[in-house]
């Protein structure tokens, strides 16, 4: 019973971070809602962060003129 309670207590913490990916021709931009800062992410990678305090957008770099 104690293991079940411990597992249920840790479940929200483990589910807090979600993966966000960029393809080979995409650049990701993470916007932090609390600090109002932005961070550019490299193409072809996976990033983990909390979705409640962050927004995520991807932009395709192959369509630039």
Rosetta constraint file for C-alpha pairs under 8 A:
AtomPair CA 1 CA 5 HARMONIC 6.39 0.50
AtomPair CA 2 CA 6 HARMONIC 6.15 0.50
AtomPair CA 3 CA 7 HARMONIC 6.02 0.50
AtomPair CA 4 CA 8 HARMONIC 6.12 0.50
AtomPair CA 5 CA 9 HARMONIC 6.12 0.50
AtomPair CA 6 CA 10 HARMONIC 6.28 0.50
AtomPair CA 7 CA 11 HARMONIC 6.09 0.50
AtomPair CA 8 CA 12 HARMONIC 7.74 0.50
AtomPair CA 10 CA 14 HARMONIC 6.38 0.50
AtomPair CA 11 CA 15 HARMONIC 6.23 0.50
AtomPair CA 12 CA 16 HARMONIC 6.08 0.50
AtomPair CA 16 CA 49 HARMONIC 7.84 0.50
AtomPair CA 16 CA 50 HARMONIC 5.66 0.50
AtomPair CA 16 CA 51 HARMONIC 7.60 0.50
AtomPair CA 17 CA 48 HARMONIC 5.69 0.50
AtomPair CA 17 CA 49 HARMONIC 4.79 0.50
AtomPair CA 17 CA 50 HARMONIC 4.50 0.50
AtomPair CA 17 CA 51 HARMONIC 6.88 0.50
AtomPair CA 18 CA 48 HARMONIC 5.45 0.50
AtomPair CA 18 CA 49 HARMONIC 5.94 0.50
AtomPair CA 18 CA 50 HARMONIC 6.36 0.50
AtomPair CA 18 CA 51 HARMONIC 6.84 0.50
AtomPair CA 19 CA 46 HARMONIC 6.41 0.50
AtomPair CA 19 CA 47 HARMONIC 5.58 0.50
AtomPair CA 19 CA 48 HARMONIC 4.61 0.50
AtomPair CA 19 CA 49 HARMONIC 7.05 0.50
AtomPair CA 20 CA 46 HARMONIC 5.61 0.50
AtomPair CA 20 CA 47 HARMONIC 5.20 0.50
AtomPair CA 20 CA 48 HARMONIC 6.24 0.50
AtomPair CA 20 CA 56 HARMONIC 7.73 0.50
AtomPair CA 21 CA 28 HARMONIC 7.84 0.50
AtomPair CA 21 CA 44 HARMONIC 7.18 0.50
AtomPair CA 21 CA 45 HARMONIC 5.72 0.50
AtomPair CA 21 CA 46 HARMONIC 4.28 0.50
AtomPair CA 21 CA 47 HARMONIC 6.21 0.50
AtomPair CA 22 CA 26 HARMONIC 5.47 0.50
AtomPair CA 22 CA 27 HARMONIC 6.25 0.50
AtomPair CA 22 CA 28 HARMONIC 6.13 0.50
AtomPair CA 22 CA 42 HARMONIC 7.57 0.50
AtomPair CA 22 CA 43 HARMONIC 5.36 0.50
AtomPair CA 22 CA 44 HARMONIC 5.03 0.50
AtomPair CA 22 CA 45 HARMONIC 5.53 0.50
AtomPair CA 22 CA 46 HARMONIC 6.53 0.50
AtomPair CA 22 CA 58 HARMONIC 6.93 0.50
AtomPair CA 23 CA 27 HARMONIC 7.79 0.50
AtomPair CA 23 CA 43 HARMONIC 5.85 0.50
AtomPair CA 23 CA 44 HARMONIC 4.61 0.50
AtomPair CA 23 CA 45 HARMONIC 7.18 0.50
AtomPair CA 24 CA 43 HARMONIC 5.21 0.50
AtomPair CA 24 CA 44 HARMONIC 4.52 0.50
AtomPair CA 25 CA 43 HARMONIC 6.25 0.50
AtomPair CA 25 CA 44 HARMONIC 7.51 0.50
AtomPair CA 25 CA 60 HARMONIC 5.82 0.50
AtomPair CA 25 CA 61 HARMONIC 5.60 0.50
AtomPair CA 25 CA 62 HARMONIC 6.02 0.50
AtomPair CA 26 CA 42 HARMONIC 7.99 0.50
AtomPair CA 26 CA 43 HARMONIC 5.34 0.50
AtomPair CA 26 CA 44 HARMONIC 7.37 0.50
AtomPair CA 26 CA 58 HARMONIC 6.19 0.50
AtomPair CA 26 CA 59 HARMONIC 5.40 0.50
AtomPair CA 26 CA 60 HARMONIC 4.40 0.50
AtomPair CA 26 CA 61 HARMONIC 5.60 0.50
AtomPair CA 26 CA 62 HARMONIC 7.82 0.50
AtomPair CA 27 CA 40 HARMONIC 7.08 0.50
AtomPair CA 27 CA 41 HARMONIC 5.95 0.50
AtomPair CA 27 CA 42 HARMONIC 5.76 0.50
AtomPair CA 27 CA 43 HARMONIC 5.14 0.50
AtomPair CA 27 CA 58 HARMONIC 5.60 0.50
AtomPair CA 27 CA 59 HARMONIC 5.35 0.50
AtomPair CA 27 CA 60 HARMONIC 6.47 0.50
AtomPair CA 27 CA 61 HARMONIC 6.81 0.50
AtomPair CA 28 CA 40 HARMONIC 5.84 0.50
AtomPair CA 28 CA 41 HARMONIC 4.84 0.50
AtomPair CA 28 CA 42 HARMONIC 6.78 0.50
AtomPair CA 28 CA 43 HARMONIC 7.23 0.50
AtomPair CA 28 CA 56 HARMONIC 7.01 0.50
AtomPair CA 28 CA 57 HARMONIC 5.75 0.50
AtomPair CA 28 CA 58 HARMONIC 4.36 0.50
AtomPair CA 28 CA 59 HARMONIC 6.39 0.50
AtomPair CA 29 CA 38 HARMONIC 6.63 0.50
AtomPair CA 29 CA 39 HARMONIC 5.63 0.50
AtomPair CA 29 CA 40 HARMONIC 4.60 0.50
AtomPair CA 29 CA 41 HARMONIC 5.96 0.50
AtomPair CA 29 CA 56 HARMONIC 5.86 0.50
AtomPair CA 29 CA 57 HARMONIC 5.35 0.50
AtomPair CA 29 CA 58 HARMONIC 6.24 0.50
AtomPair CA 30 CA 38 HARMONIC 5.49 0.50
AtomPair CA 30 CA 39 HARMONIC 5.21 0.50
AtomPair CA 30 CA 40 HARMONIC 6.53 0.50
AtomPair CA 30 CA 41 HARMONIC 7.60 0.50
AtomPair CA 30 CA 54 HARMONIC 6.52 0.50
AtomPair CA 30 CA 55 HARMONIC 5.70 0.50
AtomPair CA 30 CA 56 HARMONIC 4.72 0.50
AtomPair CA 30 CA 57 HARMONIC 6.65 0.50
AtomPair CA 31 CA 36 HARMONIC 6.78 0.50
AtomPair CA 31 CA 37 HARMONIC 5.92 0.50
AtomPair CA 31 CA 38 HARMONIC 4.49 0.50
AtomPair CA 31 CA 39 HARMONIC 6.69 0.50
AtomPair CA 31 CA 54 HARMONIC 5.50 0.50
AtomPair CA 31 CA 55 HARMONIC 4.99 0.50
AtomPair CA 31 CA 56 HARMONIC 6.35 0.50
AtomPair CA 32 CA 36 HARMONIC 5.23 0.50
AtomPair CA 32 CA 37 HARMONIC 5.37 0.50
AtomPair CA 32 CA 38 HARMONIC 6.19 0.50
AtomPair CA 32 CA 53 HARMONIC 6.05 0.50
AtomPair CA 32 CA 54 HARMONIC 4.56 0.50
AtomPair CA 32 CA 55 HARMONIC 6.52 0.50
AtomPair CA 33 CA 37 HARMONIC 7.54 0.50
AtomPair CA 33 CA 53 HARMONIC 5.34 0.50
AtomPair CA 33 CA 54 HARMONIC 5.71 0.50
AtomPair CA 33 CA 55 HARMONIC 7.36 0.50
AtomPair CA 34 CA 53 HARMONIC 6.55 0.50
AtomPair CA 49 CA 54 HARMONIC 7.44 0.50
AtomPair CA 50 CA 54 HARMONIC 6.27 0.50
AtomPair CA 51 CA 55 HARMONIC 6.42 0.50
